[in-house]
Amino acid sequence: MRGVTDFAPYPSGLRLAGRRVLVVGGGQVAQRRVPQLIAVGADVHVVAPEVTPAIEGLVGSGEVTWHRRGFADDDVDGAWYVLALTRDAEVNARVGALCEAQRIFCVRADDATLGTAWTPATGRHEGLTVAVLGNREPRRSAALRDAIMEGLRDGALEARGEQVRTPGVVLVGGGPGEPDLITVAGRKALMGADVVVADRLAPRELLGDLPADVELIDVAKLPRGRSAQQEEINRVIVARALEGKRVVRFKGGDNFVFGRGYEEVIACRDAGVPVTVIPGLTSPVSVPAIAGIPVTHRGITHEFTVVSGHLPPEHADSLVDYSALARMRGTVVLMMAVQNAPAIAAVLLEGGRAAQTPVAVVCDGTMPTERTVLATLGTLADRLVEEQVKPPAIIVIGEVVRVAHPEAFDG
């Protein structure tokens, strides 16, 4: 007589948009699953005394509701789907039993066989969702998923064989945030890693596709919150590589555009660790482009300048010659500049830029919450307050904004 756990799972696609999904636990497993739930429109509630910095960032942006406490029995009430992801088997068992009584499907991270649902390795391509469920063999499931996805992209459905993972460090630029905008080489490197060291701005949904046995190290840099110093990041990637592991340093945008990537290259070379670089789409170019704003346009500008605005113009450590920047006629793209944008606008005005110069602030570029706030150099400070602009945002200054939005500036 076969028991319940002897049967293979029945595959089904859940439509969770607008429906309550409960995640019990706020650790690394939750960090992998929550972005995928957000991506399908679920109303995600996390119950945990503490959460990772990445989840904390999602809470701060309003994408997740965090109940900062331990699990209570009535938390499952009204949920369509539940994930028990704590390290406490007793808590997970209690969550599972309550879900069983209410006929709610439940995933258990500690022992998948005791849950009523399993999380597949998933991929999406041109409207198709591919899901692979293995018998508790996550790397095999992820490898087959990747082979199918590669076959879909190439027009042929044939597995390519297991990727060889040699020890060393690979710096992968993840692009501006939308997971489909990572390069093919970047995704292959990510899925072939033993260890992934990820920033907050790296495309978060891709972390949910990692096999369960991949070590995920979160070095999320939350504004005014917890952060991992660059020296510690360097130490971690070198140490893991010297243990014989394949390490992927995963960043948003491109590693070498205000990403401190070359500091990591130097650290690896000094330690004798092999290091390679896979560039990513850089945000100061790709985010305006996706928002419909060119950084150059024939007859309008012959140059564009990318500036880090993390320091105000008067700061002693600032390396930007704002007087020279004000005299230039081309496009100025500001990164990490939301806080200091009013001061930067002021010095550009003092240097000769016209107050009517068009400005576009692209918030959460490529993400579902993307929006563009229009202003002029003279009104930028007020518009940032009126629209409650928060990082991350790319600020584009120049006549190219008028090209993209003539109705706003020529009316």
CORBELLIN-V105384 format. One record per backbone hydrogen bond with DSSP energy under -0.5 kcal/mol. CO is the residue of the C=O (numbers start at 1). NH is the residue of the N-H. Records with the same first field share a line. If there is no record, write none. Layout:
# CORBELLIN-V105384
CO=NH + NH
This chain:
# CORBELLIN-V105384
3=6
4=7
9=11
12=14
14=16
16=19
19=43
20=80 + 81
21=45
22=24 + 83
23=25 + 47
24=85
26=52
27=31
28=32
29=33
30=34
31=35
32=36
33=37
34=38
35=39
36=40
37=42
38=41
41=18
42=44
43=21
44=65
45=23 + 47
46=48 + 67
47=25
52=56
53=57
54=58
55=59
56=60
57=61
58=63 + 64
59=62
64=66
65=46 + 67
66=68
67=48 + 69
72=75
73=76
74=77
76=79
80=105
81=22
82=107
83=24 + 85
84=109
87=89
88=92
89=93
90=94
91=95
92=96
93=97
94=98
95=99
96=100
97=101
98=102
99=103 + 104
100=103
105=82
106=116 + 117
107=84
111=114
112=115
118=120
120=122
121=132
123=130
125=128
128=125 + 130
130=123
132=121 + 134
134=136
137=141
138=142
139=143
140=144
141=145
142=146
143=147
144=148
145=149
146=150
147=151
148=152
149=153
150=154
151=155 + 156
156=158
164=166
168=247
169=276
170=172 + 249
171=173 + 278
172=174 + 251
175=253
178=181
179=182
183=187
184=188
185=189
186=190
187=191
188=192
190=193
194=215
195=248
196=198 + 217
197=250
198=219
199=202
203=206
204=207 + 208
205=208
206=209
207=210
211=214
214=216
215=196 + 217
216=218
217=198 + 219
220=222
222=225
226=222
227=229
229=232 + 233
230=234
231=235
232=236
233=237
234=238
235=239
236=240
237=241
238=242
239=243
240=245
241=244
245=168 + 247
246=194 + 195
247=170 + 249
248=197 + 250
249=172 + 251
250=199
251=174
253=175
254=257
255=261
256=258
260=263 + 264
261=265
262=266
263=267
264=268
265=269
266=270
267=271
268=273
269=272
274=169
276=171
277=279
278=173
282=285 + 286
283=287 + 288
285=289
286=290
287=291
288=293
289=292
292=294
297=300 + 301
301=297
303=331
305=307 + 333
307=309 + 335
312=315
315=318
320=322
321=325
322=326
323=327
324=328
325=328
331=305
332=334 + 397
333=307
334=395
335=309
337=341
340=344
341=345
342=346
343=347
344=348
345=349
346=350
347=351
348=353
349=352
354=357
355=378
357=377
358=398
359=375
360=362 + 396
361=363 + 373
362=394
363=371
364=367
367=370
371=363
372=374
373=361
375=359
376=379 + 380
379=383
380=384
381=385
382=386
383=387
384=389
385=388
392=364
394=362 + 396
395=334 + 397
396=360
397=332
398=401 + 402
399=403
400=404
401=405
405=408 + 409
406=410
